[in-house]
Amino acid sequence: MFVGHIYGMSKLLQTPIEFLKTVGPQRAEFLQKELSLHTYGDLMRYYPFRYVDRSKIYLVKDIEPHTQFIQLKGVITGFRTIGEKQSKRLVARFKDSSGEVELVWFKGIDWVLKNLKVNTEYLVFGKPTLFLNDYNIPHPEVDPVAMEPDKVSAVGLQPVYPTTEKARKRFFDSKGISRLTKQLIGQVRESDLPEFLPAAMLQQYRLCSRAFALVNIHFPKNEKALHEATRRLKFEELFLIQLQLLKVKANRGEAARGALLERIDGKFDAFYKNNLPFQLTGAQKRVLKEIRNDTLSGRQMNRLLQGDVGSGKTIVAVLTMLMALDNGYQACLMAPTEILANQHFDSVTEVLRGLHIEVALLTGNVKGKQRKYVLDGLANGSIQIVIGTHALIEDTVVFNNIGMVVIDEQHRFGVAQRARLWTKNDIAPHILVMTATPIPRTLAMTVYGDLDVSVIDELPPGRKPIHTAHRTDAHRSAVFGFLKQEIDKGRQVYMVYPLIEESEALDLKHLMDGYESISRAFPKPTYQISMVHGRMRPADKDYEMQRFLQKETQIMIATTVIEVGVNVPNASVMVIENAERFGLSQLHQLRGRVGRGADQSYCILMTGTKLSAESKQRISVMCSTNDGFVIAEEDLKLRGPGDLEGTQQSGTVNLRLADLAADVHILEEARKCALRLMQEDSKLMKPENQALLHYLKEGRQGTEWGRIS
């Protein structure tokens, strides 16, 4: 153990950044606002996001279209100035043994002309760009070649730091941040970077010391040192997250008393025997058993139910709510939109028909006498199940005895909104949150690691996999012909567009243009068309939805407003225009609007002919699988965790260094390690865990990740 400050940060690293040489109060204020750098410690943990190898020297002829950065050795053969005033730029011809390339400066021209000499050998480093079929290197780093040959290779791996345009203008580009960091590391001693992970853990997982890692993440001695430093800091980051999630889960399990649901008879049995619309799958039975065990434990249930589109989550929710009713409690189901709340109300009312259960709907549109009736019924207990939107969390909503809360599409609610629901009873109600957006395993471990997770990974019997195909505009007439064949069979069709009105920036087929072209191709009175988009009044939207549901119209033209909340078993085709503009998760959700009946269903992805590599990959994934979990994993690889739908509200995945898509193995090791530690010493009272305990108490990991309730 280092001498000096044993735990967390030393006094040096708590020093305000303004005291670092060349910073001062004004620049410090800018660094705080723009890059969130307040102290020496913040700068120490401001990690590079990649490195460039300055030990290698290439030739001009090695420059290719995809070259990111390159280091050349040669001489400047001449300068010339082009343009005037704001368009003025300095161009230098740079030559090596294989050819020539231009170096270009738009700023600092006087300094360049004063300090760089013709026919002097330089090392040039920069990012090549192609201009008028010739390569040039804008604003390169230029250094004189040292006389000693070994000085060239000693430059080594150079860190590249994340920054912003504003910061660059204030000279806090990557090079500027690197200079500050180098200056700081020159002042830091080993005792300023104390170890807090137990020695046995370091040994078992072959982790380098914290001091070694923090120095070599910025200025690695070599590639091996960089690998060791990166692995240590990624493990540390993921381990601390897992440990905190497990502690939250353990503390909540000890503190939160839950309703004991011992009786399973009456309404549950009657529904199971008489009203169940289809035989439960093995996955649904497994999930119900997990929920049953939770509700018998005497602790509040906090369970996340993942199930792909159409996997039968609603029936599990109904059976779960009936468990509460059989024990004298009320239940509620909260949905993110009025469309989805109405959909749930209709389907739940239908499946509970004949069981003498009072089910009510509460949304923003329920007003006057009907609203008073619902509020009174919830307060006196005569209403046993209520289905609604965020209207359920309003202060005017008082439950008589709420025992079960089901939240659908939970990522669309903020954490604070969800939390208000379960404060409406003396004993915290059980919480079941459901999502049809499959969450990658790594993301679930990180964002929802404090929850128990159930997965429905089977489709109900009779459901056929949706056939997905990619077509371009050249195939449009053939696609329309296919749609007419399906409509002739009595089926219905969705056509989804990404925009409502034409955008000058994006060459997309917008909704109104789509409506006109579809109307021409599918004329009245043979065909009837509905249109739904987000700017319509709720009553008009509902009217069009009902027309489609009642088979009065054969084609529904819509924006992504139909992503959730529309269940039309007779619809067999989903056409998605400009499919390249949608993310994988959204494409999968839209596809899930069909395939809800026994007939074969289809999803047609319409795109232009020019697609980016990433768009091609997304389309390929959609055509190759219907498995939402496979799609979610691919989405994580393509977009990263911060962009995935829901993570911003569920607990932001703001990792400094780790990558959930690339660092699965490290995450699994970190979680195992945290689980073992919690089992062996959950309070961290053993001597070898004291440093870790004090580190956590300092509040360095203060965010409660993914807290649901």
C-alpha positions in Angstrom: 0.0 0.0 0.0 1.3 3.4 -0.9 2.2 5.8 1.9 0.3 9.1 2.2 -3.4 9.3 1.5 -4.7 5.7 1.6 -8.2 6.1 0.2 -9.7 7.6 -2.9 -8.2 10.9 -4.1 -5.2 12.7 -2.6 -5.4 16.3 -1.7 -3.3 17.1 -4.8 -6.0 15.6 -7.1 -8.7 17.6 -5.3 -6.9 20.8 -6.3 -9.0 23.1 -8.5 -7.8 23.0 -12.1 -7.1 26.8 -12.2 -3.9 26.2 -10.2 -2.4 24.1 -12.9 0.3 26.1 -14.7 -1.0 28.1 -17.8 -4.7 27.6 -16.8 -5.7 30.4 -14.3 -9.2 31.4 -13.3 -10.7 32.4 -16.7 -9.5 29.3 -18.6 -10.5 27.2 -15.6 -14.1 28.5 -15.8 -14.1 27.6 -19.5 -12.8 24.1 -18.8 -15.4 23.5 -16.1 -18.3 24.6 -18.4 -17.2 23.0 -21.6 -15.4 19.8 -20.6 -16.5 19.4 -17.0 -12.9 19.6 -15.8 -13.0 21.1 -12.3 -10.0 19.5 -10.5 -6.7 17.8 -11.1 -8.5 14.5 -10.5 -11.0 15.2 -13.3 -8.2 15.9 -15.7 -6.5 12.6 -14.6 -9.7 10.7 -15.4 -10.2 12.5 -18.8 -9.0 9.6 -20.9 -7.9 9.6 -24.5 -10.4 7.9 -26.9 -7.7 6.6 -29.2 -3.9 6.7 -29.9 -1.8 7.3 -32.9 1.5 5.6 -33.4 4.2 8.2 -33.9 6.9 5.6 -33.9 6.2 4.6 -37.5 7.1 6.7 -40.5 5.3 6.2 -43.8 5.9 7.3 -47.4 3.8 9.8 -49.3 2.9 6.9 -51.7 1.3 5.1 -48.8 -1.5 7.6 -48.5 -4.9 5.9 -49.3 -8.5 7.1 -49.3 -9.1 5.5 -45.8 -5.9 6.7 -44.2 -6.8 8.3 -40.8 -3.5 9.7 -39.7 0.0 9.5 -41.2 3.5 10.4 -40.2 6.0 11.4 -43.0 9.7 12.4 -43.0 10.9 14.7 -45.7 11.7 18.3 -46.7 9.6 21.4 -47.5 10.5 22.5 -51.0 8.6 25.7 -51.1 5.7 27.9 -49.9 3.0 29.8 -51.7 0.0 31.9 -50.5 -3.4 31.5 -52.1 -6.4 33.9 -51.8 -6.9 37.0 -49.7 -8.2 38.0 -46.3 -10.6 35.4 -44.9 -10.0 32.9 -47.8 -6.2 33.3 -47.5 -4.3 30.0 -47.0 -0.6 28.9 -47.0 0.4 25.9 -49.0 3.8 24.1 -48.7 5.1 21.4 -51.0 6.4 18.5 -48.9 8.6 15.9 -50.6 10.0 12.5 -49.6 11.7 9.7 -51.6 8.4 8.5 -53.0 6.5 11.6 -54.0 5.0 15.0 -52.9 2.0 16.1 -50.9 0.7 19.6 -50.0 0.6 20.9 -46.4 -2.1 23.5 -45.9 -2.6 26.2 -43.2 -5.7 28.5 -42.9 -4.5 30.1 -39.6 -1.2 30.9 -38.0 0.4 31.6 -41.4 2.9 34.2 -40.1 4.1 31.8 -37.4 4.6 29.0 -40.0 6.6 31.2 -42.4 8.8 32.4 -39.5 9.5 29.0 -38.0 9.6 26.5 -40.9 12.4 26.6 -43.4 12.7 25.4 -47.0 15.1 22.4 -47.6 15.1 21.4 -43.9 14.1 17.9 -42.9 10.9 17.6 -40.8 8.6 15.0 -39.3 5.0 15.8 -40.5 2.0 14.3 -38.8 -1.7 14.8 -39.7 -4.9 13.6 -41.4 -4.8 13.5 -45.2 -7.8 14.9 -47.1 -8.7 14.6 -50.8 -9.2 17.9 -52.7 -9.5 18.1 -56.5 -8.1 14.5 -56.8 -4.9 15.4 -54.8 -4.1 14.7 -51.2 -3.2 17.4 -48.8 -2.7 17.6 -45.0 -4.4 20.5 -43.3 -2.7 22.0 -40.2 -0.2 19.2 -39.7 2.1 18.9 -36.7 5.6 19.7 -38.0 8.7 18.9 -35.9 12.4 19.1 -36.9 14.0 15.6 -37.3 16.4 15.0 -34.5 20.0 14.1 -35.4 19.9 10.9 -33.3 18.0 8.2 -35.2 16.4 6.8 -32.0 14.7 10.1 -31.3 12.3 9.5 -34.2 10.9 6.2 -32.8 10.9 7.5 -29.2 7.8 9.6 -29.9 5.7 6.4 -29.5 1.9 6.2 -29.0 0.3 9.7 -28.8 -3.0 10.1 -27.0 -6.0 11.7 -28.8 -8.5 13.4 -26.4 -12.2 14.1 -27.0 -12.8 17.8 -27.3 -15.3 20.3 -28.8 -15.2 23.0 -31.4 -15.4 25.7 -28.7 -12.5 24.1 -26.8 -10.4 23.9 -30.0 -10.8 27.7 -30.5 -9.5 28.2 -27.0 -6.4 26.0 -27.7 -7.9 23.1 -25.8 -7.6 20.7 -28.8 -6.2 17.2 -28.2 -2.7 18.5 -28.2 -3.5 21.3 -25.7 -5.2 18.8 -23.3 -2.3 16.5 -23.7 0.1 19.2 -22.6 -2.0 19.9 -19.5 -2.1 16.2 -18.6 1.6 15.7 -19.1 2.3 18.7 -16.8 -0.1 17.2 -14.2 1.5 13.7 -14.3 4.9 15.4 -13.8 3.6 16.6 -10.4 1.8 13.4 -9.3 3.4 10.8 -7.0 2.4 7.2 -6.5 0.9 8.2 -3.1 -1.5 10.5 -5.0 -3.0 7.5 -6.8 -3.7 5.0 -4.0 -5.0 1.5 -4.6 -8.5 0.7 -3.5 -9.1 -2.8 -5.1 -8.2 -5.7 -2.7 -4.8 -7.2 -3.4 -6.4 -10.7 -3.9 -8.6 -9.2 -6.7 -5.7 -7.6 -8.5 -3.9 -11.0 -8.4 -6.8 -13.1 -9.4 -7.7 -11.0 -12.4 -4.1 -10.0 -13.3 -4.7 -6.3 -12.9 -2.0 -3.7 -12.8 -1.9 -1.1 -10.1 -4.1 2.0 -10.2 -1.1 4.3 -10.3 0.5 2.4 -13.3 -2.9 2.4 -15.1 -3.6 6.1 -14.7 -0.2 7.1 -16.0 -0.1 4.7 -18.9 -3.6 5.3 -20.1 -2.4 8.8 -21.0 1.3 8.2 -22.0 1.8 4.5 -22.5 5.4 3.2 -22.4 4.4 0.8 -25.1 1.4 -1.1 -26.5 1.6 -3.8 -23.7 1.5 -1.1 -21.0 -1.5 0.5 -22.8 -3.3 -2.8 -22.9 -2.7 -3.4 -19.2 -3.8 0.1 -18.2 -6.9 0.0 -20.3 -8.0 -3.4 -19.0 -7.5 -2.4 -15.4 -9.5 0.9 -15.7 -12.3 -0.8 -17.7 -12.6 -3.6 -15.1 -12.5 -1.0 -12.3 -15.3 1.1 -13.9 -17.6 -1.9 -14.6 -16.9 -3.5 -11.2 -17.8 -0.4 -9.3 -21.1 -0.1 -11.3 -22.0 -3.7 -10.7 -21.1 -3.5 -7.0 -23.3 -0.4 -6.6 -26.2 -2.0 -8.4 -26.0 -5.1 -6.3 -25.8 -3.0 -3.1 -28.9 -1.1 -4.2 -30.7 -4.4 -4.8 -29.7 -5.9 -1.5 -30.6 -2.7 0.5 -34.0 -2.5 -1.2 -34.6 -6.2 -0.6 -34.0 -5.7 3.1 -35.9 -2.4 3.4 -38.9 -2.7 1.1 -41.7 -4.7 2.5 -44.1 -6.0 -0.1 -47.6 -7.3 -0.1 -47.8 -11.0 0.7 -49.9 -12.6 -2.1 -50.5 -16.1 -0.6 -53.9 -16.9 -2.2 -54.1 -18.0 -5.8 -57.7 -19.1 -6.3 -60.9 -17.4 -7.3 -60.3 -15.0 -10.1 -56.9 -16.3 -11.1 -58.2 -19.9 -11.4 -61.5 -18.9 -13.1 -59.5 -16.9 -15.7 -57.0 -19.7 -16.3 -59.7 -22.4 -16.7 -62.4 -20.4 -18.6 -61.0 -17.3 -20.2 -57.4 -18.0 -21.2 -57.4 -17.3 -25.0 -54.5 -19.8 -25.8 -52.3 -22.3 -24.1 -49.4 -20.6 -22.3 -45.9 -21.2 -23.6 -43.2 -22.7 -21.4 -41.6 -19.3 -21.2 -44.8 -17.6 -20.0 -45.2 -20.3 -17.3 -41.6 -19.9 -16.2 -42.1 -16.1 -15.8 -45.3 -16.5 -13.9 -43.5 -18.9 -11.5 -40.7 -16.3 -11.0 -43.4 -13.6 -10.2 -45.2 -16.0 -7.9 -42.0 -16.6 -5.9 -41.4 -12.8 -5.6 -44.9 -12.1 -4.3 -44.6 -14.9 -1.7 -41.2 -13.5 -0.3 -42.7 -10.7 1.8 -40.4 -8.2 -0.1 -41.4 -5.8 -2.8 -41.0 -7.3 -6.3 -39.0 -5.3 -8.8 -39.0 -7.3 -11.9 -38.2 -6.4 -15.5 -40.1 -8.5 -18.1 -38.5 -8.6 -21.5 -40.5 -10.1 -24.3 -40.3 -9.7 -28.1 -43.1 -8.1 -30.0 -46.1 -10.5 -29.9 -44.6 -12.8 -27.3 -47.6 -12.6 -24.9 -46.6 -10.2 -22.2 -50.1 -8.8 -21.8 -51.5 -12.2 -20.7 -48.7 -12.5 -18.1 -49.6 -9.0 -16.9 -53.3 -9.9 -16.6 -52.5 -13.1 -14.6 -50.1 -11.1 -12.4 -52.8 -8.5 -11.7 -55.3 -11.3 -10.8 -52.8 -12.6 -8.2 -53.2 -9.2 -6.4 -57.0 -9.2 -6.8 -57.3 -12.7 -5.2 -55.5 -11.3 -2.1 -57.8 -8.2 -1.8 -55.5 -5.7 -3.5 -56.1 -3.4 -6.5 -53.9 -3.5 -9.6 -53.0 -0.9 -12.3 -51.4 -1.0 -15.7 -49.7 2.2 -16.9 -49.0 2.8 -20.6 -47.0 5.6 -22.2 -49.6 6.7 -24.7 -53.4 7.0 -24.9 -53.5 4.8 -27.9 -51.7 2.0 -26.0 -53.8 2.6 -22.9 -57.0 2.3 -24.9 -55.6 -0.8 -26.6 -54.9 -2.5 -23.3 -58.2 -1.5 -21.8 -60.1 -3.1 -24.7 -58.0 -6.3 -24.7 -58.0 -6.7 -20.9 -61.8 -6.0 -20.7 -62.4 -8.6 -23.4 -60.3 -11.4 -21.8 -61.8 -10.7 -18.3 -65.4 -10.8 -19.6 -67.7 -12.8 -17.3 -65.4 -12.7 -14.2 -67.2 -9.7 -12.6 -64.1 -7.6 -12.3 -64.5 -3.8 -12.5 -61.9 -2.5 -15.0 -61.6 1.3 -15.6 -59.7 3.5 -18.0 -58.0 6.7 -16.8 -56.3 9.0 -19.4 -56.2 12.7 -20.0 -59.3 12.4 -22.2 -61.4 10.9 -19.4 -63.2 13.9 -17.9 -66.2 15.1 -16.0 -68.6 12.5 -14.5 -66.7 9.6 -15.9 -63.4 10.8 -14.3 -65.1 11.4 -10.9 -66.6 7.9 -11.1 -63.1 6.4 -11.7 -61.5 8.4 -9.0 -64.2 7.5 -6.5 -64.1 3.8 -7.4 -60.3 3.7 -6.9 -60.6 5.4 -3.6 -63.3 3.1 -2.2 -61.9 0.0 -3.8 -64.9 -0.8 -6.1 -62.6 -0.5 -9.1 -60.2 -3.4 -9.0 -58.1 -2.8 -12.1 -57.3 0.6 -13.6 -55.5 1.0 -17.0 -54.2 4.4 -17.9 -51.4 6.8 -18.9 -49.3 9.1 -16.7 -52.7 10.4 -15.5 -52.4 7.6 -12.9 -49.6 9.3 -11.0 -51.5 12.6 -10.5 -52.1 13.6 -6.9 -55.9 13.4 -7.3 -55.6 9.6 -7.9 -55.9 7.8 -4.6 -56.0 4.0 -4.3 -57.9 2.1 -1.6 -55.2 -0.7 -1.5 -52.9 -0.9 -4.5 -50.9 -4.1 -4.5 -49.6 -4.6 -8.1 -48.3 -2.0 -10.6 -47.6 -3.1 -14.2 -45.7 -0.6 -16.4 -45.7 -1.2 -20.1 -42.9 0.1 -22.4 -41.2 1.3 -19.2 -38.4 3.2 -20.9 -40.9 5.9 -22.0 -41.4 7.0 -18.4 -38.9 8.9 -16.3 -37.7 7.3 -13.1 -39.4 9.9 -11.0 -42.7 9.3 -12.7 -42.5 5.6 -12.0 -41.5 6.1 -8.4 -44.7 8.2 -7.7 -46.9 5.2 -8.4 -45.7 3.0 -5.6 -45.8 5.7 -2.9 -49.6 5.5 -3.2 -49.9 2.7 -0.6 -48.6 2.0 3.0 -47.0 -1.2 1.8 -45.1 -0.7 -1.4 -46.9 -2.5 -4.3 -45.1 -5.0 -6.4 -43.6 -3.6 -9.6 -43.6 -5.4 -13.0 -42.1 -3.4 -15.8 -42.4 -4.7 -19.3 -40.6 -3.9 -22.5 -41.0 -5.1 -26.1 -37.7 -3.5 -26.9 -35.3 -6.3 -26.2 -32.3 -5.2 -24.2 -28.9 -6.6 -25.0 -27.6 -8.8 -22.2 -24.6 -6.5 -21.5 -26.8 -3.4 -21.3 -29.3 -5.2 -19.1 -26.5 -6.1 -16.7 -25.3 -2.5 -16.6 -28.5 -0.5 -16.7 -30.9 -2.9 -15.0 -28.4 -4.8 -12.8 -30.4 -4.0 -9.7 -33.5 -5.7 -11.0 -34.6 -9.2 -11.4 -35.0 -9.9 -15.1 -37.5 -12.3 -16.8 -37.5 -13.1 -20.5 -40.3 -14.5 -22.7 -38.3 -16.1 -25.5 -41.1 -18.1 -27.2 -43.9 -16.9 -29.5 -47.4 -18.2 -28.8 -48.5 -21.3 -30.8 -49.8 -20.7 -34.3 -47.7 -17.5 -34.9 -45.6 -17.7 -38.1 -42.3 -15.8 -38.5 -42.6 -12.6 -40.5 -40.9 -12.8 -43.9 -38.8 -9.6 -44.4 -37.6 -8.4 -47.8 -35.6 -5.4 -49.1 -36.8 -3.6 -52.2 -35.7 -0.4 -54.0 -37.9 2.2 -55.8 -37.3 0.3 -59.0 -39.4 -2.6 -57.6 -42.3 -0.3 -56.5 -44.8 -1.5 -59.1 -44.1 -5.1 -58.2 -44.6 -4.2 -54.5 -47.9 -2.5 -55.2 -49.0 -5.6 -57.2 -48.2 -7.8 -54.2 -50.1 -5.5 -51.8 -53.2 -5.8 -54.1 -52.9 -9.6 -54.0 -52.9 -9.5 -50.1 -55.8 -7.1 -50.0 -57.7 -9.4 -52.4 -57.3 -12.2 -49.9 -59.0 -9.9 -47.3 -55.8 -8.8 -45.6 -54.8 -5.2 -44.6 -51.6 -3.2 -45.1 -49.5 -0.7 -43.2 -47.4 1.9 -45.0 -45.0 3.8 -42.7 -43.2 7.1 -43.6 -40.4 8.8 -41.6 -41.7 12.4 -42.1 -45.0 14.2 -42.2 -43.9 17.1 -44.5 -41.2 17.5 -47.1 -37.8 18.3 -45.7 -35.3 20.3 -47.8 -32.4 18.6 -46.0 -33.5 15.1 -46.6 -34.7 13.6 -49.9 -37.5 11.5 -48.3 -40.9 10.5 -49.4 -43.1 12.4 -46.9 -46.4 11.3 -45.6 -48.6 13.6 -47.7 -46.8 12.7 -50.9 -47.1 9.1 -50.0 -50.8 9.5 -49.4 -51.3 11.0 -52.9 -49.3 8.4 -54.7 -51.0 5.5 -52.8 -54.4 7.0 -53.5 -53.6 7.0 -57.3 -52.3 3.4 -57.2 -55.2 2.2 -55.0 -58.2 4.2 -56.2 -61.6 4.5 -54.6 -64.1 2.9 -54.3 -62.2 -0.4 -54.7 -59.8 0.6 -51.9 -60.2 2.7 -48.8 -57.3 4.4 -47.0 -56.7 5.6 -43.5 -54.0 8.1 -42.5 -52.6 8.6 -39.0 -49.8 10.9 -37.8 -48.6 12.7 -34.6 -50.1 16.1 -35.4 -53.7 14.8 -35.6 -56.1 15.4 -32.7 -56.4 12.3 -30.5 -60.1 11.9 -31.5 -59.3 12.0 -35.2 -56.5 9.5 -34.7 -58.7 7.1 -32.8 -61.4 7.4 -35.5 -58.9 6.4 -38.2 -57.5 3.6 -36.1 -61.0 2.3 -35.5 -61.8 2.4 -39.2 -58.8 0.3 -39.9 -59.5 -2.1 -37.0 -63.1 -2.6 -38.2 -61.8 -3.4 -41.7 -63.5 -0.4 -43.2 -60.1 0.6 -44.7 -57.5 -1.7 -46.3 -54.5 0.5 -46.1 -53.1 2.5 -43.1 -50.7 5.2 -44.1 -48.9 6.4 -40.9 -45.8 7.8 -39.3 -44.1 5.9 -36.4 -47.1 6.8 -34.2 -48.2 3.2 -34.8 -44.9 1.8 -33.5 -46.7 0.7 -30.3 -50.3 0.3 -29.4 -51.9 -1.0 -32.6 -53.0 -4.6 -32.6 -54.8 -5.6 -35.9 -54.4 -9.4 -36.4 -55.8 -9.1 -39.9 -52.9 -6.8 -41.1 -50.4 -9.0 -42.9 -48.0 -6.5 -44.6 -45.8 -3.7 -43.2 -44.2 -1.5 -45.8 -41.5 0.9 -44.4 -40.6 3.7 -46.7 -37.0 5.0 -46.5 -36.2 2.2 -44.1 -32.5 3.3 -44.1 -33.6 6.3 -42.0 -34.8 4.2 -39.1 -32.8 2.5 -36.4 -32.8 -1.3 -36.0 -34.9 -1.1 -32.8 -37.5 1.0 -34.4 -37.6 -1.2 -37.6 -38.1 -4.2 -35.4 -40.9 -2.5 -33.4 -42.7 -1.5 -36.6 -42.4 -5.0 -38.1 -44.0 -6.3 -34.9 -47.3 -4.6 -35.9 -47.9 -7.5 -38.3 -47.7 -11.2 -37.7 -50.3 -11.1 -35.0 -52.7 -13.5 -36.6 -52.4 -17.0 -38.0 -51.7 -15.9 -41.6 -48.2 -15.5 -43.1 -47.1 -11.8 -42.7 -44.6 -9.7 -44.6 -42.4 -6.7 -43.9 -41.0 -4.8 -47.0 -38.2 -2.4 -46.4 -38.2 0.2 -49.2 -35.0 2.2 -49.8 -33.1 4.2 -52.4 -30.3 2.5 -54.3 -27.4 4.5 -52.6 -27.0 3.2 -49.1 -24.2 3.7 -46.5 -22.4 0.7 -45.2 -24.2 1.0 -41.9 -27.6 1.2 -43.6 -26.8 -1.9 -45.6 -25.9 -3.7 -42.4 -29.1 -2.7 -40.7 -31.2 -3.8 -43.6 -29.3 -7.1 -43.8 -29.8 -7.8 -40.1 -33.6 -7.2 -40.5 -33.9 -9.5 -43.4 -31.9 -12.3 -41.7 -33.6 -12.6 -38.3 -36.8 -12.0 -36.4 -35.1 -12.4 -33.1 -35.4 -9.1 -31.2 -32.5 -10.0 -28.9 -30.1 -10.6 -31.8 -31.3 -7.3 -33.3 -30.7 -5.5 -30.0 -27.1 -6.9 -29.8 -26.4 -5.7 -33.4 -28.0 -2.3 -32.5 -25.7 -1.9 -29.6 -22.7 -2.7 -31.8 -23.8 -0.2 -34.4 -25.0 2.7 -32.3 -23.5 2.3 -28.8 -25.4 2.2 -25.5 -26.0 6.0 -25.2 -28.1 6.0 -28.3 -30.3 3.0 -27.5 -33.9 3.9 -26.9 -34.7 4.2 -23.2 -31.2 4.2 -21.7 -31.3 8.0 -21.2 -34.3 7.7 -18.9 -33.5 4.4 -17.4 -30.1 5.4 -16.1 -27.7 6.9 -18.5 -24.9 4.7 -19.7 -22.2 7.3 -19.3 -19.1 5.1 -19.3 -15.7 6.8 -19.4 -13.7 4.0 -20.9 -15.6 0.7 -21.2 -17.5 -0.3 -24.3 -20.5 -2.5 -23.6 -20.4 -4.0 -27.1 -16.7 -4.7 -27.1 -16.0 -5.4 -23.5 -18.5 -8.2 -22.7 -15.8 -10.5 -21.3 -14.5 -7.8 -18.9 -18.1 -7.0 -17.8 -18.9 -10.6 -17.0 -15.7 -10.9 -15.0 -16.5 -7.7 -13.1 -20.1 -8.8 -12.4 -18.9 -12.2 -11.1 -16.3 -10.5 -8.9 -18.9 -8.1 -7.5 -21.4 -10.9 -6.8 -18.7 -12.9 -5.0 -17.7 -9.9 -2.9 -21.4 -9.2 -1.9 -21.8 -12.9 -0.9 -18.6 -12.9 1.2 -18.6 -9.4 2.7 -21.7 -7.4 1.7 -21.0 -4.6 4.2 -17.3 -4.5 3.2 -16.2 -4.8 6.8 -13.2 -7.1 6.3 -9.8 -5.4 6.6 -8.9 -6.1 2.9 -12.0 -4.3 1.8 -11.7 -1.2 3.9 -10.0 0.8 1.1 -12.9 0.0 -1.3 -15.4 0.9 1.4 -13.9 4.3 2.0 -13.6 4.9 -1.8 -17.3 4.3 -2.2 -18.2 6.4 0.8 -16.4 9.4 -0.8 -19.3 9.3 -3.3 -17.2 8.9 -6.4 -19.9 6.4 -7.7 -22.9 8.3 -6.6 -25.3 7.5 -9.4 -27.9 4.8 -8.8 -27.9 3.1 -12.2 -31.2 2.2 -13.8 -33.2 2.5 -10.6 -36.8 1.6 -11.4 -38.6 2.4 -8.2 
